[in-house]
Amino acid sequence: MIEKFKIDIPEEKISKIKDKVKNYPWKLISDLPSWEHGTNLSYLKEICNYWIKEFNWKVFEKKINSFQNFKTNVDGIDIHFIKEEGSGSNPTTLLLMHGWPGSIIEFIEIINQLAHPENYGGNKEDGMTVIAPSLPGFGFSAAPSKPYGPRKIAKVLNKMMTINLKYKNYVAQGGDWGATIANWLGYDHDNFCKAIHINCLTMRHPNGPQTDEEKKWQEKFDNDQIIQDGYRTQQATKPQTLSYAMMDSPVGIAAWIIEKMHGWSDLKNNNIESVYSKDILLANIMIYLFTDTFATSTWIYFGRREEGGRLFPKDFKKINIPTGVAIFPKEMSEWPPRSYVEKIFNIQQWTEMQSGGHFASFEKPDLLVEDIRSFFKKVKI
């Protein structure tokens, strides 16, 4: 069954969140002014002041509701998704997937560009029907009864696309966890998922790096992750403990998420607002708060560890469906050499962008849309 869904957050809930922000005990926080220590105190106070006095969630609620929103049950999990029918005579169906700490808010400015290119100087026949779900445990989707990793979530979303929505085939795109899920769709469900486009690489070949260039990349990656790994280790091992601290603290959740938005983006002069407005940062944070999903959104890290971590299975066979790769220079971790990536995927498009970071749909929406469109035109199904 597929049911229409509309977001309507009560003003009382919005007010309660703002009251908690207003009453946060700032005096107890020591000021370490550099972002290298974590979320900058002065900036967090600044955005929280804006949050209390000026931020208007209803603007974003209206934007999300301008699309058709639905819920459908897959394996006992109520999955929320946006559906925008593409223009043209035979639009390809695109499963568009976010990651952590993102949400469907990442896509509100690109869904129409993908579905209706004729409104943005493009060709109507290039329109794609966009299906953009909230991942299980994220946002307006329910959580499974226990942590699911990306491979299991891929199975859930493939069922949604083929059984609930009755698509005979589709293509998929994602960054962060959305890219990882796309990998598993290509690996396990290539009888339905006919091509993938990714702007992040989290999975690894079980045989490891082989060339000197690949080994040098692996060494650099391992060194870079020493500072990055704290949040990931916590979420992959003890997510329940973290949830007790976070669930009653909007400021805590904001700090946890904003740190990643700052650290993984292509900023000018270390200024987070050179890329993101306060409004878009807060809209994304508010989705976690309204839906009480901060805790369950972290479960995917625990689930991936149970599934085997970054490595594909030892008997891995190359993902043969066409794959498009968009590389943004300020990605959270540097991409491997192309020789390594080609051992995993059947690469049909490899684009190295001049700017942008991890949150491509926020940072460089036009570049991302152009790359998605050009790739799927080549592999139109």
N, C-alpha and C positions, 0 to 999 in steps of 0.2 A: 504493500500500500504506500502511496505517495500523497502526503498531505501538504497543503499550503502552509507557510509559516511567515509570521510577521514579527519583527522585533519591536517591543514596546516596553522599555525599561521604566518602571514607576519612578516618579520624581522623589518619592520617599527614599528609594534605594540610592539614587544619585546623591541626595542630601546627606545620607548616613556616611557615604564614602568621603564626601568633602569635609564632613565634621571630623572624621578620623585624621584626615590630612591636616586640618586646621589645628588639631590638638596634639600633634606629634611633638614629643619632647626633644626639640632640637638642641637644647642646652646640654644634653647628655652625650652628644656626638663630638668627638675630638676632630679638629680640622686638619686634615692632611691635604694640602691644596692641589697636589698633582693628581691627574687622572690615572697615573700609573699605580696608585694605591687603591684604586677602585673609583666608584662614582663620586665625582667632585661635589663637595658639600655646598659650595656657594651656588653652583648650577642647580642642584637638586632643590635647594630652598627657593630659588628663582622660579623654577617650573611649578613647584607646589603652590607658590603664591598665585601664579597664573591659573592654576587648576581650581583653586578656591574662588577666585574673583571673576575670571573671564571665560574659562573653557565651557563650551556648550556641546554636550554629547549629542543632543537631538539633531544637530546638523549632520552628523555622521550616521545616525540612525536613519535619517531620511534618505541619505545616499545609498545605504545598504538596501533599504526597502524599495528603492526605485527599481531594483531588479526583482525578478521572481525568485522567491525563497521557498524552499521545501524541506521537509523531513521525511526520511524513510528508514525503516528498520532493517538492519542487516546483521544476522547472527545475534539478535538480541540487543543490538546497539542502535539507538536513534541517531542517524547521521543527518546533519544539516548541510544543505548545499544551495548555492546560487546556480540558476540556469538561465543563460541568455542565448536564445536561438540565433544562429548566424545568418547573415544575409547571403544572397546568392542562391543558385539552383540546387547545389549539392554540398552543403558545408560539412567539412570534417569535424568530428566531435573531439574536443580537447578537454582532457582532465587536467585541471590547473591546481597545483598543490603547494601550500605554504609549508613553513617549518616552525622551529622554535627560536626565539620568542616572538614569532609572528602570528598572523591570523588572517582571516579573509579580508581584513582592512587593507592588506597589502595590494589587493587586486582591484579596488574600487575605481581606480583611474585607468586601468588597462583592459578591463573586460570589454567595454564598448569598442575600444580600438581593435581588439582581436575579432569581435563579433561583427562589427560594422565598419570596415576600413573605408568604405565610400564616404563616410562622414569626416574622414581625416586625410583626404587627398588620395586614397587608395582605390583599389578595384573591388567592387562589390562581390565578385566571384571568389575573392580570397577570404571572405568571412568564415569564421569558425564558430560552431556551437560550443559555448564555454560552460563546463560544469566545474564549479569551484567549491569543494567541500570544506567545512571545518573538520580537521582531522579528528579521529576518535580521541576523546579526552580533552579536546581543545574547544574553546569558544562555545558555540551553540550546539555542538554535538555532545552526546552522552559519552561517558567513559566505559570501557569494558570492565569486567569484574576484577581483573588483575592486569598488570602491565602487559601491553602488547608491544613488540618490536616492529620495525618497519616492514619486515617480510610478512608478518601476520596482517599488518594494516594494509599492505598491498593486496592480500587475498580478500580482505573485507571490501576494499574499494573496487576491485575487479568484479566482485559479486554485485555490488551496487550498480556498476555500469552495465553489466551484461544481463543480470537477472531482474533487478528492480526496475532499471531504466530501459532495459531491453535493447541496448545497442549491440549490433553484431560485431563491431570493431570500433576502436578509438585510438587516439594518440595521447601522450602524457607529457607534461612539463612540470619542472619543479626546481627549487633551490633549497638548500639546507635539507631538512628531513623530506621535503617534497622530492628532491633529487634522489635521495636514497630509496624512497618508495618507488620512484620511477625505475631505478635500477632493478628492483625486484619484480616489478611488473614486466620488464623486458626479459628477465631471466625465467620467471615461473609462468607467465601468462601471455607469452608471445602469440598464442593462437587468437587472442583478442586485442592486445595492445600491440599496435603495428609499427610504432616509432616513438622515440623519446627524445626530448630536448632538456638538457640540464645546464644549470649555471653554478654548480657546486659539485665537488667530488669527495665523498666521504668513505666509500667502499674501497677495498684494496684486493689486488690479485693474490691468491694464496701462495704463489711462488716467489713473491717479493720482487724487489728491484734486481735487474740483471746487469745493465750496463753501468759504466763508471758515472755517467750523468745521472742515471736513476738512483744509484747509491748515494751520490752527493745530495740529491734532492731529499731522500729519506732521512739522511743525517740532519739536514737543515730543518725538516719538518719536525723531527723529534725534539730538537733544541727549542724550536718556536713554541711547542706545545707545553713546555715546562711551566710557563707563566699562564697559559690559556686553560690548563686542564682542571683547575680547581672546581669550577661550577659543574663541569662534565662528570668528574669523578663522584661528586656528591650526588648528583641526580641519577647516576648509573648504579650507585651502591646503596644509598640510604635516602631515597626521596621522601619517605614518610616523615623522617625526622625534620627535614627542611620544611615540610608543609606546616608543622605546628608553629614555626616562627613567622611564616609568611601569610597565612590565611587571614589573620586579623590585622594586617598591616599594609594598607595601600602604599605607604611610603616605602616600605621594604620591598614590595613587588616592583614598584617604579624604579628603585635603585638597582635592583637585580637585572631588570630588562634594559634600562638606559645604559648601563655599563657596556652591554653587548652592542647596542646601537652605535655607541661611540667608538668602541674598539674595532668593530668590523666594517667600518664605512670609510669612504674616500672623502675625508674632511679637509677643509681649507683652514689653516692656522689653528688646528686642533679644536675647531668650533663646531659643535654638533649641529648647530642651527644653520651652518653653511649648507647642510643637506636636508635636514628635517625641521619642520615647524613644530612648535610646542603642541599645536593641535593634533597633528598626526601621531606624535609620540604618545600623547595622552589617550587618543582614541584607541590605539592598539592596547595600551595598558588597561583601559576601562573594560575592554572585552574580557580580559582575564578576571577582572574584579566582579563584573556583573554576573558572570557565569560560574564563579567559584572554581575555576579550572586551572589555577596556577599549579596546584599539586598534581593533578592528573596529567597535565601537559608534560610534566617531567618524567612520567612513567616510561615514555618511549626510549629514554636512555637506558633505563633498567632492562627493558625488553630487548634492546639491541644487544646488550651484554650477554643476556641469556641465549640469544640467537647465534652468538659467536663473535660479536664485536664487529670490527671493520672488515674482517676477512670474508670473502666469498668461500664456499665450501672447497675442500681439498680436491674434489673431483670436478671443479669449476670448468664449464664449457663457455666459450666466448658468447656474449650476447649479440646475436646476429641481426636483430632488427635495426633499421637505420637509426643512428644517434647523432644529434646535433649538440655541440658544445659551445657555450658562450663563457669566455674567461674574462672576468673583471679583475683589474690589477690589485685592488685592495680587498680581495676575498680574505676570509678569516684565516685560511691557510693556503700557501702557494700550491698551484696545480703541479702535478708531476709532469715530466717531459711527455711529449706526445707519443713517443715510442711505448711508454708504459701504459698510457690510456688506451692505445690501440690494441693492447693485449686483452682488454676487457670488453671493448665496444667495437661495433662496426661504424666507424666515424664517417659520416657523409658531409658534415659541415663543422669547421673548427674556426671560431672567431675570437681573436684577441682584441678586446676593447681597450681604448685609450684611457678610460677613466671609469670610476664606479667601484662598488664593493659588494659585500655579501647580500645586501637587501636590494637586489637589482630592480625589482618592480617599483620600489620607492625612489631609489637614487637615479636610475637611468631608464625610466619607463619606455621612452621612445626607442632607445637602442635595443632594449630587450624585446619589445614588440616586433621591431623590424627583423631581428634575428630569428625569432620564433616563426614569423610569417614566411620568411624566405626559406627556412628549412622545411617547413611542412608543405610548402608549394612543391618542393623537389620530390617529396615522398608521398604526394597526395594519394589517398587510398580510396 
